[in-house]
Amino acid sequence: MNKSKKFRSISFSIIFVGMIFGLTTASLIKKDTSFSANENRVLQQRPEFSAERLFDGTFTKEYESYVTDQFVARDQWIAMKVYAEKALQKKDINGVYFGKDDYLIQQNLPSEIDQTLVDKNVNRLQSFIEQYKDKANINVMIVPTSSYILKDKMPKYAQEYDQKGLMDQIQTAIGSEHYINVEDTLASHKDEYVYYRTDHHWTSLGAFYSYQKAGEQMGFTPYKQEDYTITKASDDFLGTTYSKVNIKSKADDINLYSLNKSLSYHVDINNDDKQLNGLYDMEKLKQKDKYPVFLGGNNSIVEITGGCKNGKTLLVIKDSFAHSMVPFLADHYEKIIMIDYRYYNVSTKKLMEESKVSDVLVLYNTINFAQDKNLLKLVK
């Protein structure tokens, strides 16, 4: 090797080591960040050292997470990695497919679904309906995700879990008289704005079409779109799939529907922990994750009153897809109770008896239903 090449090689090595040393030092001396608004999660803090935690591996595991979470300019490094992988024409990065028309679509691989758990959840749902069908009007809505409805926007040969098979399995198990099939409804509107581009949820429009479908089976006459005032509450929403790739993306709109008649809703979150005078938590629009504008986001229990005086109480057993659907349902029940089994630990039987529940809606997206380990609470 001639002197010039040797000098360049040594210089490059020194610069590289210097960069690593500098970035590592900067990461260690900077003030730790407790929460990532971009990823909407709590970040690992500096773990407490002890000999016991070192030898059982806890300290090492937590420290690795700490270094990763607190690395200086972490979001920028993630973005650089994604841009580099896109340049190599990867069709999915960090569990996100880069779809047509600026859609970032959540990847749902078959390997991520445990069929044994799926079968258990279907059996639990079936047992719940058998136990309470004579005491309440019970309906189930399992919502396909955007990767299923928006197949034409997916990359070629993209692997995806068989959502159709799951929906058919559930409908067969519980009977069509309890199953609200929104698959065809959403598919017929797939060219409209029924799913967010940068988030895994459906939009207010997707929820509205499904609400209209639900009325046929739940026993109410749904309102039409012209019965609402539709307000664009935000035009800069960047959701969960965006957060996984953190690159420049076309932001989403959040549209809120308000019925054109005088109704005064009251929303009680987590037994008086927070209250809303209305169906939307407008303060949430000020934060990065704006989807919690719908009824305050994920909570253990939410009670809604003020819709109408018909003596009916609807229990919604749900995931977050229900949050943009329930504002439509609020106009047809005297009281709605929403529970999320990830946080709710009171007996479902006790709740139904004490609240004199007349109607039940189980509402999940397909993937959450398949993966939810908390559905055993249905029959407790």
Backbone torsions as a table, in degrees:
resi	resn	phi	psi	omega
1	MET	NA	126.9	179.8
2	ASN	-71.5	167.0	-174.7
3	LYS	-61.8	-37.5	-177.9
4	SER	-63.5	-47.4	179.5
5	LYS	-65.5	-38.7	179.9
6	LYS	-64.6	-40.1	179.2
7	PHE	-64.3	-43.1	179.5
8	ARG	-64.2	-38.9	-179.8
9	SER	-64.9	-44.5	179.5
10	ILE	-66.0	-42.1	-179.8
11	SER	-61.8	-43.3	179.8
12	PHE	-63.1	-42.0	-179.9
13	SER	-62.5	-42.1	-179.4
14	ILE	-65.0	-43.9	179.4
15	ILE	-62.9	-43.5	-178.8
16	PHE	-63.2	-48.3	179.2
17	VAL	-62.9	-39.6	179.1
18	GLY	-63.0	-41.2	178.1
19	MET	-62.8	-46.4	179.8
20	ILE	-61.5	-44.9	179.8
21	PHE	-63.2	-44.1	-178.4
22	GLY	-64.4	-44.6	-179.9
23	LEU	-66.0	-41.7	179.1
24	THR	-64.2	-43.4	178.8
25	THR	-62.9	-43.8	179.0
26	ALA	-61.4	-37.7	179.7
27	SER	-66.4	-36.1	-177.1
28	LEU	-76.3	-32.8	-175.3
29	ILE	-92.9	-16.4	179.6
30	LYS	-72.4	155.5	178.1
31	LYS	-68.0	132.0	-178.8
32	ASP	-63.6	142.9	176.1
33	THR	-95.8	131.9	-175.8
34	SER	-88.4	-29.6	-174.0
35	PHE	-141.4	136.9	175.9
36	SER	-100.0	109.3	177.4
37	ALA	-66.3	-34.4	-179.1
38	ASN	-64.7	-41.8	-179.7
39	GLU	-95.1	-6.5	179.1
40	ASN	55.2	49.8	178.0
41	ARG	-152.8	159.4	176.6
42	VAL	-77.3	135.1	-179.1
43	LEU	-92.1	152.0	179.0
44	GLN	-64.3	130.1	176.4
45	GLN	-95.8	166.7	-178.0
46	ARG	-57.7	119.9	-175.9
47	PRO	-73.1	153.2	178.7
48	GLU	-80.5	131.5	-177.2
49	PHE	-89.5	138.6	168.7
50	SER	-155.7	154.7	-179.6
51	ALA	-60.1	-40.1	-179.1
52	GLU	-62.4	-44.9	-178.5
53	ARG	-70.7	-27.4	176.3
54	LEU	-70.0	-46.2	-175.1
55	PHE	-74.8	-27.3	178.4
56	ASP	-88.3	0.1	174.6
57	GLY	89.2	-7.0	-177.6
58	THR	-64.1	-45.4	-177.5
59	PHE	-63.4	-45.8	-178.4
60	THR	-61.3	-43.9	-179.4
61	LYS	-63.4	-46.2	-179.3
62	GLU	-68.1	-33.8	-178.8
63	TYR	-70.6	-36.2	175.9
64	GLU	-62.0	-43.0	177.5
65	SER	-64.8	-38.3	179.8
66	TYR	-61.9	-47.4	-179.6
67	VAL	-63.0	-41.5	179.6
68	THR	-65.2	-46.4	-176.5
69	ASP	-70.2	-32.5	-173.6
70	GLN	-101.3	8.0	-179.1
71	PHE	-61.0	134.1	-175.8
72	VAL	-61.3	137.9	-179.4
73	ALA	57.7	38.9	-175.0
74	ARG	-57.8	-46.6	-178.5
75	ASP	-60.8	-38.8	-179.5
76	GLN	-67.5	-37.9	178.5
77	TRP	-66.8	-39.3	177.4
78	ILE	-60.8	-45.3	-179.6
79	ALA	-61.4	-43.4	179.3
80	MET	-60.8	-41.2	179.3
81	LYS	-62.4	-43.9	-179.0
82	VAL	-64.7	-44.6	178.3
83	TYR	-59.2	-41.2	-180.0
84	ALA	-64.4	-42.4	-179.3
85	GLU	-70.3	-34.0	175.8
86	LYS	-64.3	-37.9	178.7
87	ALA	-62.6	-26.7	176.7
88	LEU	-86.7	7.2	175.0
89	GLN	65.5	34.1	172.1
90	LYS	-70.3	137.0	-176.8
91	LYS	-89.6	-13.9	175.2
92	ASP	-143.5	140.1	-179.1
93	ILE	-140.0	131.4	178.7
94	ASN	52.9	37.4	177.5
95	GLY	77.0	21.4	-179.5
96	VAL	-129.2	131.2	173.1
97	TYR	-89.8	139.9	174.1
98	PHE	-91.6	99.3	-175.0
99	GLY	-91.5	177.8	177.6
100	LYS	-70.9	159.6	175.7
101	ASP	58.2	36.3	174.2
102	ASP	69.5	20.1	178.8
103	TYR	-84.5	130.3	171.3
104	LEU	-105.5	108.2	-168.2
105	ILE	-111.0	129.2	-179.0
106	GLN	-62.9	132.6	179.0
107	GLN	-83.7	134.0	178.4
108	ASN	-128.8	90.4	-174.5
109	LEU	-78.8	145.0	175.9
110	PRO	-55.7	-34.1	-178.0
111	SER	-67.7	-16.5	-179.0
112	GLU	-86.2	-6.5	-176.4
113	ILE	-108.8	126.4	177.9
114	ASP	-93.8	108.1	-176.2
115	GLN	-62.6	-29.4	176.8
116	THR	-62.4	-42.6	177.6
117	LEU	-67.1	-39.7	177.6
118	VAL	-57.2	-48.9	-179.0
119	ASP	-61.4	-40.0	177.9
120	LYS	-62.7	-43.5	-178.7
121	ASN	-65.7	-38.8	177.5
122	VAL	-65.1	-41.9	178.7
123	ASN	-65.2	-37.9	177.8
124	ARG	-65.0	-41.5	178.0
125	LEU	-62.9	-44.3	179.2
126	GLN	-62.1	-43.3	179.7
127	SER	-65.1	-39.4	178.5
128	PHE	-61.1	-44.9	-179.3
129	ILE	-65.6	-42.5	178.6
130	GLU	-61.6	-35.8	-177.7
131	GLN	-71.8	-34.2	-170.3
132	TYR	-119.4	0.9	-173.6
133	LYS	-63.1	-24.3	178.3
134	ASP	-87.7	-6.3	-177.9
135	LYS	-109.6	-19.8	-177.2
136	ALA	-151.9	156.3	174.1
137	ASN	-82.7	107.7	-172.3
138	ILE	-108.1	129.3	177.7
139	ASN	-133.8	152.7	-177.6
140	VAL	-127.8	130.3	175.4
141	MET	-125.1	112.0	177.1
142	ILE	-107.4	115.0	-169.5
143	VAL	-96.7	122.2	174.9
144	PRO	-66.5	148.7	-179.7
145	THR	-84.6	174.5	-176.5
146	SER	-62.5	-29.7	-179.2
147	SER	-64.2	-24.0	178.6
148	TYR	-89.2	-48.4	-176.5
149	ILE	-72.5	-38.0	-176.6
150	LEU	-98.8	48.3	-178.3
151	LYS	-57.6	-33.9	-176.7
152	ASP	-70.5	-12.2	177.8
153	LYS	-98.3	-6.0	-177.6
154	MET	-79.3	152.0	174.8
155	PRO	-63.8	153.3	177.5
156	LYS	-62.5	141.3	175.6
157	TYR	64.7	21.3	177.7
158	ALA	-70.1	131.2	178.0
159	GLN	-78.8	136.8	179.8
160	GLU	-148.4	146.2	175.9
161	TYR	-63.2	147.3	-177.6
162	ASP	-77.6	82.9	-179.6
163	GLN	-68.0	-35.0	177.9
164	LYS	-59.0	-44.2	179.1
165	GLY	-60.4	-41.1	179.1
166	LEU	-65.4	-46.5	-178.9
167	MET	-62.1	-39.5	177.9
168	ASP	-66.2	-39.3	179.2
169	GLN	-61.8	-44.0	-179.5
170	ILE	-66.2	-46.2	-178.8
171	GLN	-61.7	-40.0	178.4
172	THR	-65.2	-39.3	-176.0
173	ALA	-70.3	-40.4	-172.9
174	ILE	-101.0	-14.2	-179.5
175	GLY	91.6	143.2	-177.1
176	SER	-65.1	-19.8	179.0
177	GLU	-70.2	-14.8	177.8
178	HIS	-111.5	-6.8	-172.0
179	TYR	-106.3	124.2	176.6
180	ILE	-96.7	108.4	-174.7
181	ASN	-88.7	105.5	178.8
182	VAL	-103.5	3.0	179.9
183	GLU	-57.6	-52.3	-178.3
184	ASP	-67.9	-34.8	179.0
185	THR	-60.8	-49.9	-179.3
186	LEU	-68.2	-38.3	180.0
187	ALA	-63.4	-34.6	-179.1
188	SER	-72.0	-15.5	179.2
189	HIS	-115.7	20.5	-172.7
190	LYS	-63.5	-19.9	178.8
191	ASP	-86.9	-0.4	175.4
192	GLU	-100.1	179.6	-173.9
193	TYR	-87.7	70.3	-174.9
194	VAL	-98.8	-12.3	173.6
195	TYR	-132.6	145.9	175.8
196	TYR	-68.2	151.7	177.2
197	ARG	-78.0	-33.4	-172.9
198	THR	-114.2	15.0	-176.1
199	ASP	-144.1	156.7	-176.6
200	HIS	-84.3	-8.1	-178.3
201	HIS	-81.9	163.2	167.9
202	TRP	-80.7	161.7	179.2
203	THR	-86.0	175.4	175.1
204	SER	-59.1	-34.7	-179.8
205	LEU	-67.6	-43.0	176.4
206	GLY	-61.1	-42.3	177.9
207	ALA	-65.7	-37.2	-180.0
208	PHE	-62.9	-47.3	179.4
209	TYR	-60.6	-38.2	-179.8
210	SER	-72.3	-33.3	174.0
211	TYR	-61.9	-42.3	178.5
212	GLN	-63.0	-40.2	176.9
213	LYS	-64.8	-38.9	-177.3
214	ALA	-64.6	-32.8	-177.3
215	GLY	-56.4	-36.9	-179.6
216	GLU	-56.5	-38.9	-173.2
217	GLN	-99.7	-27.8	-177.3
218	MET	-85.5	-8.7	172.0
219	GLY	91.3	27.6	174.3
220	PHE	-133.0	160.7	177.3
221	THR	-93.8	111.0	-176.4
222	PRO	-70.1	149.7	174.6
223	TYR	-75.2	159.5	177.2
224	LYS	-93.6	166.2	-176.8
225	GLN	-61.5	-34.0	-179.9
226	GLU	-71.6	-8.7	177.2
227	ASP	-81.7	-3.1	-176.2
228	TYR	-117.6	150.7	163.7
229	THR	-94.7	123.8	-177.5
230	ILE	-105.8	121.7	-176.2
231	THR	-115.5	129.6	173.3
232	LYS	-78.5	104.5	-175.8
233	ALA	-83.1	-24.5	-179.8
234	SER	-156.4	144.7	174.3
235	ASP	-123.5	16.8	-178.1
236	ASP	-133.3	34.9	179.6
237	PHE	-78.9	124.0	174.3
238	LEU	-122.6	112.6	-167.0
239	GLY	-97.5	-151.7	-169.0
240	THR	-67.5	-39.1	-179.4
241	THR	-72.8	-33.8	173.8
242	TYR	-60.1	-43.5	-176.3
243	SER	-62.3	-25.4	-179.7
244	LYS	-77.9	-21.6	-179.1
245	VAL	-115.0	-28.3	170.7
246	ASN	55.7	43.4	175.5
247	ILE	-123.2	164.2	-176.4
248	LYS	-54.8	125.9	-176.6
249	SER	-140.4	157.4	175.7
250	LYS	-75.7	119.3	-175.3
251	ALA	-69.6	158.0	179.3
252	ASP	-95.7	158.2	170.0
253	ASP	-96.7	144.8	169.5
254	ILE	-113.5	119.2	-179.7
255	ASN	-110.2	134.0	-178.3
256	LEU	-112.6	136.0	-178.6
257	TYR	-102.7	130.1	175.4
258	SER	-126.7	126.3	-177.3
259	LEU	-66.7	139.1	-177.5
260	ASN	-82.3	52.8	173.8
261	LYS	-154.1	157.6	-172.8
262	SER	-80.1	104.4	173.6
263	LEU	-131.3	139.3	-177.0
264	SER	-114.5	102.9	-177.0
265	TYR	-89.7	146.0	172.7
266	HIS	-127.3	129.1	-177.5
267	VAL	-118.0	123.1	179.4
268	ASP	-111.3	118.9	-175.7
269	ILE	-106.5	127.1	176.8
270	ASN	52.8	50.1	175.2
271	ASN	53.5	61.6	175.5
272	ASP	76.6	9.5	175.9
273	ASP	-64.7	-36.1	176.1
274	LYS	-153.0	148.5	179.1
275	GLN	-130.7	146.7	177.7
276	LEU	-126.0	140.0	171.4
277	ASN	-99.9	76.6	-174.8
278	GLY	139.9	170.6	-173.4
279	LEU	-90.1	-3.3	-176.9
280	TYR	-125.9	136.5	178.3
281	ASP	-96.9	87.9	-171.5
282	MET	-64.2	-22.0	177.7
283	GLU	-62.3	-28.5	-178.2
284	LYS	-67.1	-17.6	179.1
285	LEU	-71.4	-12.7	179.9
286	LYS	-84.5	-12.2	-177.1
287	GLN	-101.2	172.6	-177.4
288	LYS	-65.1	-50.3	178.3
289	ASP	-84.2	104.0	-172.9
290	LYS	-94.6	-9.5	-178.7
291	TYR	-59.3	-30.9	176.8
292	PRO	-63.7	-0.1	171.6
293	VAL	-57.3	-27.2	177.7
294	PHE	-80.2	101.5	173.3
295	LEU	59.1	23.6	172.9
296	GLY	85.9	1.4	176.2
297	GLY	87.0	-154.5	-175.8
298	ASN	-76.3	122.2	178.1
299	ASN	-145.9	162.7	-179.7
300	SER	-64.2	-54.1	-177.9
301	ILE	-145.0	136.6	178.6
302	VAL	-131.9	131.8	178.4
303	GLU	-117.8	132.7	-177.1
304	ILE	-122.5	128.4	176.1
305	THR	-130.5	163.5	175.8
306	GLY	108.2	-3.1	-177.2
307	GLY	-69.0	-62.3	178.3
308	CYS	-158.5	163.0	-176.9
309	LYS	-102.9	81.1	179.6
310	ASN	-125.3	5.1	176.7
311	GLY	75.8	4.0	-177.5
312	LYS	-93.8	136.4	174.5
313	THR	-118.6	122.1	-179.7
314	LEU	-102.9	125.5	172.6
315	LEU	-98.2	122.9	177.8
316	VAL	-109.2	114.4	176.1
317	ILE	-99.7	118.5	-159.1
318	LYS	-154.2	171.3	161.8
319	ASP	-112.0	-167.3	-172.1
320	SER	-72.4	-12.3	174.9
321	PHE	-61.5	-26.8	-178.7
322	ALA	-69.2	-22.4	-171.5
323	HIS	-62.4	-34.5	179.0
324	SER	-92.7	-3.9	177.8
325	MET	-94.3	-40.7	-174.0
326	VAL	-60.6	-35.6	176.5
327	PRO	-54.3	-29.7	175.6
328	PHE	-74.6	-39.9	-178.9
329	LEU	-69.6	-25.6	-176.0
330	ALA	-59.1	-22.7	-178.5
331	ASP	-78.8	-4.7	-172.8
332	HIS	-120.5	4.3	-178.6
333	TYR	-137.1	147.6	177.7
334	GLU	-71.0	-32.3	179.7
335	LYS	-148.2	138.9	173.1
336	ILE	-124.3	132.3	175.7
337	ILE	-116.8	122.0	177.2
338	MET	-107.2	130.7	175.1
339	ILE	-127.8	145.9	-179.8
340	ASP	-121.5	111.9	-174.1
341	TYR	-64.2	-13.1	175.6
342	ARG	-67.7	-25.7	-176.0
343	TYR	-124.2	-15.4	-173.0
344	TYR	-97.8	125.2	-174.3
345	ASN	-124.0	8.7	177.1
346	VAL	-82.4	149.8	-179.9
347	SER	-57.1	128.3	176.9
348	THR	-63.6	-39.6	178.6
349	LYS	-59.7	-45.3	179.7
350	LYS	-63.0	-43.0	179.7
351	LEU	-61.7	-45.2	-178.4
352	MET	-63.7	-39.4	-178.9
353	GLU	-72.3	-45.9	-176.5
354	GLU	-70.3	-32.4	-177.5
355	SER	-93.2	-0.1	179.6
356	LYS	51.8	53.2	-177.9
357	VAL	-66.1	127.6	178.9
358	SER	-101.0	-26.0	-176.5
359	ASP	-138.6	147.8	177.8
360	VAL	-132.5	136.3	171.6
361	LEU	-126.6	120.2	172.4
362	VAL	-96.3	116.3	-174.1
363	LEU	-130.3	113.2	177.9
364	TYR	-138.1	156.8	164.2
365	ASN	-82.4	160.6	-172.3
366	THR	-56.1	-45.4	-174.4
367	ILE	-69.3	-43.3	178.2
368	ASN	-62.8	-40.2	177.8
369	PHE	-61.6	-44.5	-177.7
370	ALA	-64.2	-32.5	-172.9
371	GLN	-101.5	-5.7	-172.9
372	ASP	-75.0	117.8	179.0
373	LYS	-89.6	0.8	-176.9
374	ASN	-97.4	-2.2	-175.8
375	LEU	-70.5	-7.5	172.9
376	LEU	-62.3	-21.1	179.0
377	LYS	-69.9	-14.3	176.9
378	LEU	-57.3	-37.8	-172.9
379	VAL	-108.5	21.2	177.8
380	LYS	-106.1	NA	NA
